[in-house]
Amino acid sequence: MELPLRRLGAVLVGGSADDRYGRRLVVALAVTQTAGYGALYYAFSVFLTPMQGELGAGVASLTVALTLGRVVAGMAAPVVGRWLDRWGGRWPMTAGSLLGAAGLLLWSRVETLLQLYLVFVLIGVASAMVLYDAALTIVVGWFDPRRRARALLAVTIVAGLASTVFVPLTGFLVERYGWRLALVILGLGYGVVAVPLHGLVLRRRKTVDRSEVAPPNGAVRERAFLLLAAAFVAQTCATTVVGVLLVTYLIVLGHSPVFAAAVAGLLGVLSVTGRLVTSGLRTRFPVALVTAAVFALQATAAALLPVVGRSPAGAIAAVVLFGLGFGVATIARPTLLADRYGTAGYGALSGALALPVTVAAALAPLAAALLAEEAGYAVVLSAVAAACAVGAVALLGYHRIPVVSSEAA
């Protein structure tokens, strides 16, 4: 797998001999993001059923652990962002890798719900230190604007396959060895992969004056930043809700569980497709406008799904349209932040934006499930469409605000 990743890094980042480190950085982060999301997030769904019997808890109670982990990750993001600005990625991300591996090993030993929740507090902190917000901060800081978009795309294309790889892999491990030993294997495997890559490939930041790593004064209170936050909070809520409830809703519409699962499985592939399409369009149009158009397309798809979703063709068409925007926010957020505010203090700004986005993503599925029980899934899809529309409008407003600061890198 290493050779194809190197080729991808060379194609997307640049093939000159002077950029060897940039290619190594892209390859390392692509691998660690895939392993991190696979082990620390996507594998959880596979462990739900076997944990129910041994811990004596229902799905809802167990899922609280994952929600708690994401909330903690969001709360830790601003602090981690400031660490990355100050010291670079080597020590924070290496420590986070060790913490994540330890969390998986401790998870394999839990006997009660309380122990599970405490473990996911640990995993939440580790996630803030090693997953996208941290990794993409390193990418933004290293690459100049011309190559930054291609580097972000390279990392996220590979990491977008995390669920495709790790859900079936985890299922195999659980079936073969049981859920506790499967967690031990994942924990050791993640540590063996992520710790050396973060520790040996990432570079420590040179000692700098604090003013050189501080974000622009008052940036988080500016109208542009608040519009960015509104856009990505709204769209993240929408995509998270669809990712969690889509299978159930398609079954409610009358489709078989097999069909519903197969259609929902398109979302992972479409997220990669959407990133490729968006990256191509951004060479001709402003990123904010391209992203707003994608969000508007998602709003249309969500509004149409209750209308056309009872037919297989209609369901597939609506899911395809919505899925094209599934991974767009991942590459649009760092690009928009860096283009407006530069790279000095980028980690702190990214962390400040990640806090509401991550917490919203953690809580939105629960709120949507409660709304579905009270008002039905059609109302939930209407709320999803409205959220995507809010995201599109907010980005249009953001685009109208002139950029006054220049790229600092």
C-alpha positions in Angstrom: 0.0 0.0 0.0 2.9 2.4 0.6 3.9 2.7 -3.1 0.4 3.8 -4.3 0.2 6.3 -1.4 3.6 7.7 -2.4 2.4 8.1 -6.0 -0.8 9.8 -4.8 1.3 12.2 -2.7 3.6 13.0 -5.7 0.6 13.6 -8.0 -1.4 15.7 -5.7 1.3 17.6 -3.8 4.1 17.8 -6.4 6.8 15.7 -7.7 9.9 17.9 -7.3 12.9 16.6 -5.4 12.7 19.6 -3.1 9.3 18.5 -1.8 10.3 15.0 -0.5 9.2 15.9 3.0 5.9 17.2 1.9 5.2 13.9 0.2 6.2 12.0 3.3 4.0 14.2 5.4 1.0 13.5 3.2 1.6 9.8 3.2 2.1 9.6 6.9 -1.1 11.6 7.7 -3.1 9.7 5.2 -2.2 6.4 6.9 -2.7 7.7 10.5 -6.0 9.3 9.7 -7.3 6.2 8.1 -6.2 4.1 11.1 -7.4 6.7 13.6 -10.9 7.1 12.3 -11.2 3.4 11.7 -10.1 2.3 15.2 -11.3 5.3 17.3 -14.6 6.0 15.6 -16.0 3.7 12.9 -15.2 0.4 14.8 -17.6 1.4 17.6 -20.7 0.3 15.6 -19.4 -3.2 15.3 -18.9 -3.6 19.0 -22.4 -2.5 19.9 -24.1 -5.9 19.7 -21.4 -8.0 21.5 -21.1 -5.4 24.3 -24.9 -5.4 25.0 -24.8 -9.0 26.4 -21.7 -8.6 28.5 -22.3 -5.1 29.9 -26.1 -5.6 30.2 -26.9 -2.3 28.5 -29.0 -1.3 25.6 -27.9 0.3 22.4 -28.9 3.8 23.5 -26.9 3.6 26.7 -23.9 2.3 24.9 -24.1 4.9 22.2 -23.9 7.6 24.9 -20.2 6.7 25.2 -19.6 7.6 21.5 -21.5 10.9 21.9 -19.6 11.7 25.1 -16.3 11.1 23.3 -17.2 13.4 20.5 -18.3 16.2 22.9 -15.0 15.9 24.8 -13.1 16.0 21.5 -14.9 19.2 20.6 -14.2 20.8 24.0 -10.5 19.8 23.8 -10.1 21.1 20.2 -9.3 24.8 21.1 -6.5 23.7 23.5 -5.1 21.2 21.1 -5.1 23.9 18.4 -3.0 26.2 20.5 -0.6 23.4 21.3 -0.1 22.7 17.5 0.5 26.4 16.9 3.1 26.5 19.6 4.9 23.2 19.2 4.0 21.8 15.8 2.5 18.3 15.3 5.2 15.9 16.5 4.7 15.9 20.3 0.9 16.5 20.5 0.0 14.0 17.8 2.5 11.3 19.1 1.1 11.7 22.6 -2.4 11.5 21.2 -1.6 8.3 19.4 -0.3 6.8 22.6 -3.5 8.0 24.4 -5.7 6.6 21.7 -4.0 3.2 21.8 -4.3 3.1 25.6 -8.0 4.0 25.3 -8.6 1.0 23.0 -6.8 -1.3 25.4 -8.7 0.0 28.4 -12.0 -0.3 26.5 -11.3 -4.1 26.1 -11.3 -4.4 29.9 -14.5 -2.4 30.8 -17.1 -4.2 32.9 -19.6 -1.4 33.5 -21.2 1.5 31.7 -19.4 4.0 33.9 -16.1 2.5 33.0 -17.0 2.7 29.3 -17.9 6.3 29.6 -14.6 7.2 31.4 -12.7 5.4 28.6 -14.5 7.4 26.0 -13.5 10.6 27.8 -9.9 9.5 27.2 -10.6 8.5 23.6 -12.3 11.9 23.0 -9.2 13.7 24.2 -7.0 11.5 22.0 -9.3 12.1 19.0 -8.9 15.9 19.3 -5.1 15.3 19.2 -4.8 13.0 16.3 -7.8 13.2 13.9 -8.7 15.6 11.1 -8.6 18.9 13.0 -5.1 18.3 14.2 -3.8 16.6 11.0 -5.2 19.2 8.6 -3.7 22.0 10.8 -0.3 20.5 10.1 -1.0 20.3 6.4 -2.2 24.0 6.3 0.9 25.1 8.1 3.3 23.3 5.9 2.0 23.8 2.3 1.8 27.1 0.4 -1.7 28.1 -0.9 -1.0 26.7 -4.4 -0.3 23.2 -3.1 -2.4 23.2 0.0 -5.7 22.2 -1.6 -4.1 19.1 -3.3 -2.4 18.1 0.0 -5.7 18.3 1.9 -7.4 16.3 -0.9 -4.7 13.6 -0.8 -5.0 13.1 3.0 -8.8 13.1 3.0 -9.3 10.8 0.0 -7.3 8.1 1.6 -8.8 8.6 5.1 -12.3 8.7 3.5 -11.9 4.9 3.1 -11.6 4.3 6.8 -15.1 2.9 7.3 -14.8 0.8 4.1 -11.7 -0.8 5.5 -12.2 -0.9 9.3 -15.9 -1.9 9.6 -15.5 -5.2 7.9 -12.0 -5.7 9.4 -13.4 -5.2 12.9 -16.3 -7.5 12.1 -13.9 -10.2 11.1 -11.8 -9.7 14.3 -14.9 -9.8 16.5 -16.2 -13.0 14.9 -12.8 -14.7 15.0 -11.5 -13.6 18.5 -14.4 -11.9 20.4 -14.9 -8.2 21.0 -12.4 -7.8 23.8 -9.4 -9.4 22.0 -10.5 -7.5 18.8 -10.1 -4.3 20.7 -6.6 -5.4 21.9 -5.6 -6.1 18.4 -6.9 -2.7 17.2 -5.3 -0.9 20.0 -1.9 -2.4 19.5 -2.2 -2.1 15.7 -3.1 1.6 15.9 -0.2 2.3 18.3 2.3 0.5 16.1 1.2 2.4 13.0 0.4 5.9 14.4 3.1 6.5 17.1 6.2 6.1 14.9 4.6 7.9 12.0 3.7 10.9 14.1 6.9 10.7 16.1 9.3 10.3 13.3 7.8 12.0 10.3 6.2 15.1 11.8 8.5 18.0 12.7 8.7 19.9 15.9 8.0 23.6 15.5 11.0 25.9 16.0 10.8 28.2 19.0 8.9 31.3 18.0 7.6 34.4 19.7 4.0 34.0 21.0 2.8 36.7 18.7 3.8 34.6 15.6 1.4 31.8 16.6 -1.5 33.9 17.8 -4.6 34.2 15.6 -5.7 37.6 14.4 -7.1 39.8 17.2 -10.8 39.3 17.7 -11.1 36.9 14.7 -13.5 34.6 16.5 -15.9 37.5 17.0 -15.8 38.7 13.4 -18.9 38.4 11.3 -17.0 36.3 8.7 -15.9 33.7 11.4 -19.4 33.6 12.9 -20.9 32.9 9.4 -18.3 30.1 8.8 -19.3 28.6 12.2 -23.0 28.8 11.4 -22.5 27.3 7.9 -20.5 24.3 9.1 -22.4 23.7 12.3 -25.7 23.6 10.3 -24.3 21.4 7.5 -22.5 19.0 9.9 -25.7 18.5 11.9 -27.5 17.6 8.6 -24.9 15.1 7.3 -24.5 13.5 10.7 -28.2 13.0 11.1 -28.5 11.5 7.6 -25.5 9.2 8.2 -27.1 7.8 11.4 -30.8 7.6 10.4 -30.7 7.0 6.6 -31.0 3.2 6.8 -33.9 3.4 9.2 -35.7 6.0 7.1 -35.3 4.0 3.9 -36.8 1.0 5.6 -39.7 3.2 6.8 -40.2 4.2 3.2 -40.8 0.5 2.4 -37.4 -0.7 1.2 -35.7 -3.9 2.4 -33.0 -3.7 5.0 -30.5 -5.0 2.4 -31.4 -2.3 -0.1 -31.3 0.4 2.6 -27.9 -0.7 3.8 -26.5 -0.9 0.3 -27.8 2.6 -0.6 -26.5 4.1 2.6 -23.1 2.5 1.9 -22.8 4.8 -1.1 -22.2 7.7 1.2 -18.6 6.7 1.9 -17.7 6.5 -1.8 -19.7 9.7 -2.6 -17.8 11.6 0.0 -14.6 11.0 -1.9 -16.2 11.8 -5.2 -17.5 15.1 -3.8 -14.1 16.1 -2.6 -12.6 15.4 -6.0 -15.4 17.4 -7.8 -15.1 20.3 -5.4 -11.3 20.4 -5.6 -11.6 20.6 -9.4 -14.2 23.3 -9.3 -12.3 25.5 -6.9 -9.6 26.1 -9.5 -12.2 28.1 -11.5 -14.6 29.4 -8.8 -14.2 30.7 -5.2 -14.2 27.9 -2.6 -17.1 29.6 -0.6 -19.3 29.7 -3.7 -18.6 26.1 -4.7 -19.2 24.9 -1.1 -22.4 26.9 -0.9 -23.6 25.3 -4.1 -22.9 21.8 -2.8 -24.8 22.6 0.4 -27.8 23.9 -1.6 -27.7 20.6 -3.6 -27.8 18.7 -0.4 -30.8 20.8 0.8 -32.6 19.9 -2.5 -31.8 16.2 -2.1 -33.0 16.1 1.5 -36.3 17.8 0.6 -36.9 15.4 -2.3 -36.2 12.2 -0.5 -39.6 12.0 1.2 -41.2 12.7 -2.1 -39.3 10.4 -4.5 -37.7 8.0 -2.0 -40.4 5.3 -2.1 -39.1 4.1 -5.5 -35.6 2.5 -5.6 -34.5 4.9 -8.4 -35.7 7.9 -6.5 -34.1 6.8 -3.3 -30.8 6.2 -5.0 -30.9 9.6 -6.9 -31.6 11.6 -3.7 -28.9 9.8 -1.7 -26.4 10.3 -4.5 -27.1 14.0 -4.6 -26.9 14.4 -0.9 -23.8 12.2 -0.6 -21.8 14.4 -3.0 -21.6 16.9 -0.1 -20.7 14.4 2.6 -17.0 15.1 2.7 -16.8 18.6 1.2 -16.8 20.4 4.6 -13.6 18.5 5.6 -11.5 20.2 2.9 -13.5 23.5 2.6 -13.1 24.5 6.3 -9.3 24.6 6.4 -9.1 26.2 3.0 -11.5 29.0 3.9 -9.9 29.7 7.3 -6.4 29.8 5.9 -7.3 31.9 2.9 -8.9 34.6 5.1 -6.7 34.5 8.2 -3.4 33.0 7.1 -1.5 30.3 8.9 -0.3 32.3 12.0 -2.4 31.0 14.8 -4.4 28.7 12.5 -4.6 25.9 15.0 -6.3 28.1 17.6 -8.8 29.3 15.0 -9.4 25.8 13.7 -9.9 24.6 17.3 -12.4 27.4 18.0 -14.4 26.4 14.9 -14.1 22.7 15.7 -15.7 23.1 19.1 -19.3 24.0 18.0 -19.0 21.8 14.9 -18.0 18.7 16.8 -20.4 19.1 19.7 -23.2 19.7 17.2 -22.3 16.6 15.3 -22.4 14.6 18.6 -25.8 15.8 19.7 -27.6 16.2 16.4 -28.5 12.4 15.9 -30.0 12.2 19.4 -32.1 15.3 18.8 -33.2 14.0 15.4 -34.2 10.6 16.8 -36.3 12.3 19.4 -37.9 14.5 16.7 -38.6 11.5 14.6 -40.4 9.8 17.5 -42.6 12.8 18.0 -43.2 14.2 14.5 -42.0 11.5 12.0 -39.0 11.1 9.7 -40.4 13.4 7.0 -40.1 16.3 9.5 -36.5 15.3 10.3 -35.7 15.4 6.5 -37.3 18.8 6.3 -35.0 20.0 9.2 -32.0 18.5 7.4 -32.9 20.4 4.2 -33.4 23.6 6.2 -30.0 23.1 7.9 -28.2 22.6 4.6 -30.0 25.7 3.2 -28.8 27.7 6.2 -25.3 26.5 5.5 -25.4 27.7 1.9 -26.9 31.1 2.8 -24.2 31.6 5.5 -21.4 30.8 3.1 -22.9 33.3 0.5 -22.8 35.9 3.2 -19.3 35.0 4.1 -18.2 35.3 0.5 -19.5 38.9 0.3 -17.1 40.0 3.2 -13.8 41.2 1.7 -10.6 39.4 2.8 -8.4 42.0 4.5 -5.6 39.7 5.8 -3.1 38.0 3.6 -1.7 34.5 3.6 1.0 34.3 6.2 2.7 31.2 5.1 
